[in-house]
Amino acid sequence: MISVVILTKNVSRTIDKTLYSTRDFDEVIIYDNGSVDNTLEIAKKYRNVKIFTSEFIGFGPLRNEACKKAKNNWILALDSDEVLSDELINEILNLKLDDNNIYSIKRDNYYKGKLINFASWQSDIVKRLYNRKETSFLNKQVHETIDSKNLNIKILKNPIKHTPYQNISDFLKKMDKYSTLFAKQNQNIKKASYFKAISHAIFTFFKCYILKKGFLGKGIGFEISIYNANTAFYKYLKLLEYNKRKKSEKQS
């Protein structure tokens, strides 16, 4: 048996489709960290959903705490903006689960209703189905992933439909949140400077727009490439700020 585990906060725009796609699983854990919209009211409509709450402690630690609430050892970790296709559900439910395996899933990423096959969004494979007795998520604040040491990784055939952003405002909100988490996670671990911030931004734009063919997406490809570049810029700018703050605290 598999428990689906989903982290939520103010995701009323997407959570209904996500939960509807998990209707064939006997247990879905919602681990909410402070929703003030109607996310939890939507979740309560589904009989297989159990709701728990927690303050935000970082994505990796939060996922590990959430999986402790599940009754099953096999965990399918989903994002609140991901939707399982019928084909993927059927594939997962008919797997002969092996404790030595972690199962990865390809994500089809959508923006403004279009499938994005450029600007680094086309080759997105995420580790999501695992046995909690054998492994867990790494304790990372952001870009968390399952620890695959000494385990095999099997890639499933069918993809998840993923809609991480719906408009420019979503870009700005996530850029602010993720760049802050990056800075916290790497404070006094990575070096940062204005040069690093600018060079990372320029290279990221070049990679996404030219090397990863973002130009094929015309306006949308340009928006995504600029977003990725800005995220790289502010990640290192915030890290510079955090490192300076830490140095100042040590000297005082």
C-alpha positions in Angstrom: 0.0 0.0 0.0 1.1 3.6 -0.8 0.4 6.8 1.1 0.5 10.0 -0.9 2.1 12.9 1.0 1.6 16.5 0.0 2.9 19.8 1.5 0.5 22.7 1.2 0.3 26.5 1.9 -2.2 28.7 0.1 -2.6 26.4 -2.9 -6.4 26.7 -3.5 -5.8 27.3 -7.2 -4.2 23.9 -7.8 -4.9 21.5 -4.9 -8.4 20.3 -6.1 -7.0 18.9 -9.3 -4.1 17.4 -7.4 -6.3 15.7 -4.9 -8.8 14.5 -7.5 -5.9 12.7 -9.2 -5.0 10.8 -6.0 -8.6 9.5 -5.4 -7.5 5.9 -6.1 -5.1 5.9 -3.2 -6.5 4.8 0.2 -4.6 7.5 2.2 -3.4 11.1 1.3 -1.6 13.1 3.9 -1.9 16.9 3.7 0.8 18.6 5.7 -0.1 22.3 5.8 2.2 25.1 7.0 -0.1 28.0 7.4 -2.7 28.3 4.7 -5.1 31.3 5.1 -7.1 30.7 1.9 -9.5 27.8 1.4 -6.9 25.1 0.7 -7.9 23.0 3.7 -11.6 23.4 3.0 -11.0 21.9 -0.4 -8.9 19.1 1.1 -11.7 18.2 3.5 -14.0 17.2 0.6 -11.9 14.1 -0.1 -12.6 11.1 2.1 -9.1 9.6 1.7 -7.4 12.9 2.9 -6.0 13.4 6.4 -4.9 16.9 7.4 -2.0 17.8 9.7 -0.4 21.2 10.3 3.1 22.4 11.1 5.2 25.6 10.9 7.6 25.8 8.0 11.0 24.2 8.9 12.4 23.8 5.4 11.2 21.6 2.5 13.4 18.5 3.3 12.7 18.4 7.0 9.0 19.1 6.4 8.6 16.2 4.0 10.3 13.9 6.5 7.9 15.0 9.3 4.9 14.6 7.0 5.7 11.1 6.0 5.7 10.1 9.7 2.0 10.8 9.7 1.3 8.1 7.1 0.2 4.6 7.9 2.0 3.0 5.0 5.8 2.6 4.6 5.7 3.3 0.8 5.4 7.1 0.3 4.5 8.9 -2.9 5.7 12.5 -2.4 3.7 15.0 -4.5 3.7 18.8 -4.9 0.4 20.6 -4.6 0.7 21.8 -8.2 1.2 18.3 -9.7 -1.5 16.1 -11.2 -1.2 12.3 -11.8 -2.4 11.1 -15.1 -4.6 8.0 -15.2 -1.8 6.1 -17.0 0.7 7.0 -14.2 -1.8 6.0 -11.5 -2.3 2.6 -13.1 1.4 2.2 -13.5 2.1 3.0 -9.9 -0.7 0.9 -8.5 0.5 -2.1 -10.5 4.2 -1.8 -9.6 5.9 -4.8 -7.8 7.5 -2.5 -5.3 11.1 -3.4 -4.4 12.5 -2.0 -1.1 15.8 -1.5 -2.8 14.4 0.8 -5.3 13.5 4.5 -5.5 11.0 5.3 -8.3 11.5 8.5 -10.3 8.9 10.2 -12.4 9.2 12.5 -15.4 7.5 15.9 -15.0 5.8 17.6 -17.9 6.0 21.3 -17.0 3.2 23.7 -18.1 3.1 27.5 -18.2 0.2 29.6 -19.4 -1.5 26.4 -20.6 1.4 25.3 -22.7 3.7 22.3 -22.4 7.2 23.7 -22.0 9.9 21.8 -24.0 12.7 24.3 -23.7 14.7 26.6 -21.3 15.7 23.7 -19.0 12.1 22.7 -18.2 12.1 19.8 -20.6 14.3 17.3 -18.8 12.7 17.2 -15.4 12.9 13.9 -13.6 12.1 13.7 -9.8 12.6 11.0 -7.2 9.2 10.6 -5.6 8.2 7.0 -4.6 10.2 5.4 -1.8 10.1 3.2 1.2 10.5 5.3 4.3 12.1 2.4 6.2 15.0 2.5 3.7 15.5 6.2 3.0 14.2 9.7 3.5 14.5 13.2 2.1 17.8 15.0 2.6 17.6 17.7 5.2 17.8 20.6 2.7 15.8 23.8 3.0 15.1 24.0 -0.8 15.5 21.7 -3.8 15.1 18.7 -1.5 15.6 15.3 -2.9 15.4 11.7 -1.6 18.7 10.2 -0.5 19.4 7.5 -3.0 22.7 6.2 -1.5 22.9 2.3 -1.9 19.6 2.2 -3.6 18.5 1.7 -7.2 16.7 4.3 -9.2 13.9 3.2 -11.6 12.2 5.7 -13.9 8.5 5.2 -14.5 7.1 5.5 -18.0 4.3 7.9 -17.5 4.7 11.6 -16.4 3.2 13.9 -13.9 1.6 17.1 -15.2 3.2 20.0 -13.3 2.0 23.7 -13.3 4.5 25.5 -11.1 3.7 29.0 -12.3 0.6 30.5 -13.8 1.6 34.1 -14.2 4.5 36.6 -13.6 3.4 37.2 -10.0 4.0 33.5 -9.3 7.5 33.9 -10.7 8.2 36.8 -8.3 6.8 35.1 -5.2 8.8 31.9 -5.7 11.9 33.8 -6.7 11.8 35.7 -3.4 11.1 32.6 -1.3 13.5 30.2 -3.0 16.4 32.7 -3.1 16.0 33.3 0.6 16.0 29.5 1.4 19.0 29.1 -0.8 20.8 31.8 1.2 19.9 30.2 4.5 20.9 26.8 3.4 24.3 27.9 2.1 25.2 30.6 4.6 29.0 30.4 5.4 29.2 27.3 3.2 29.3 28.9 -0.2 31.1 32.2 -1.1 29.1 35.0 -2.7 29.9 38.3 -4.3 28.4 40.9 -6.7 30.5 39.4 -9.4 29.2 35.9 -8.7 25.6 37.1 -8.7 26.0 38.8 -12.0 28.0 36.1 -13.7 25.6 33.3 -12.5 22.7 35.4 -13.8 24.3 35.9 -17.2 25.3 32.3 -17.6 21.9 31.1 -16.5 20.1 33.2 -19.1 22.6 32.1 -21.8 22.1 28.4 -20.9 18.3 28.6 -20.8 17.7 30.9 -23.8 20.4 29.7 -26.1 21.8 26.3 -25.1 18.4 25.0 -23.9 16.6 26.6 -26.8 14.4 28.9 -24.8 14.2 31.1 -28.0 11.9 28.4 -29.5 9.3 29.5 -27.0 9.3 33.1 -28.2 7.8 35.3 -25.5 7.2 32.5 -23.0 10.8 31.2 -23.5 12.1 34.7 -22.9 10.0 35.0 -19.7 11.2 31.7 -18.3 14.9 32.4 -19.1 14.7 35.9 -17.5 13.1 34.3 -14.4 15.8 31.7 -14.1 18.5 34.3 -14.5 16.9 36.6 -11.9 16.6 33.8 -9.5 20.3 33.0 -9.9 21.1 36.7 -9.4 19.1 37.1 -6.2 20.2 33.8 -4.7 23.8 35.0 -4.6 22.9 38.5 -3.7 21.0 37.2 -0.7 23.7 34.8 0.2 26.2 37.7 0.2 23.9 39.5 2.6 23.6 36.5 4.9 27.3 35.8 4.9 28.0 39.5 5.8 25.4 39.3 8.6 27.0 36.1 10.0 30.5 37.7 9.9 29.2 40.8 11.7 27.6 38.6 14.4 30.8 36.8 15.0 32.8 40.0 15.4 30.3 41.6 17.8 
